[in-house]
Amino acid sequence: MDYIRLPRSILTSLLWEESAATRILWITMLFMADSGGVITATPRALARIANLTQEEVDLALAIMTAGGAECPWLDGSEDGLFHLGEIPYPTVSEAEDKRRYNREKKRESRARQKEGDS
């Protein structure tokens, strides 16, 4: 299972100043994106998945695609494909995260053993 880490900085981003519906759709799309930032869903599907009205989704998508160079949140839609721009929120698999955690714990254990041997 994959999950996504959301940094605290999202709370101070320009997007966070938008409506609740826009923020909900953004977070939903972050969860849906593959490792390349591609979301395969029509606006209608996004409305259903995010539990928003079609009007809320259409408005949110208009806001996100109008972000421009300063806020490259979302690149338009082609046949139901949306591309998230500059995602600073990497998808990390649980297995990868666990391997990293285990490596760090092993490193700490070796350091403690080395200190004990001295």
Secondary structure as GFF3:
##gff-version 3
##sequence-region A 1 118
A	DSSP	beta_strand	2	4	.	.	.	ID=ss1
A	DSSP	three_ten_helix	8	12	.	.	.	ID=ss2
A	DSSP	three_ten_helix	14	17	.	.	.	ID=ss3
A	DSSP	alpha_helix	20	32	.	.	.	ID=ss4
A	DSSP	beta_strand	38	40	.	.	.	ID=ss5
A	DSSP	alpha_helix	43	50	.	.	.	ID=ss6
A	DSSP	alpha_helix	54	65	.	.	.	ID=ss7
A	DSSP	beta_strand	74	78	.	.	.	ID=ss8
A	DSSP	beta_strand	81	84	.	.	.	ID=ss9
A	DSSP	beta_strand	91	93	.	.	.	ID=ss10
A	DSSP	alpha_helix	94	117	.	.	.	ID=ss11
###
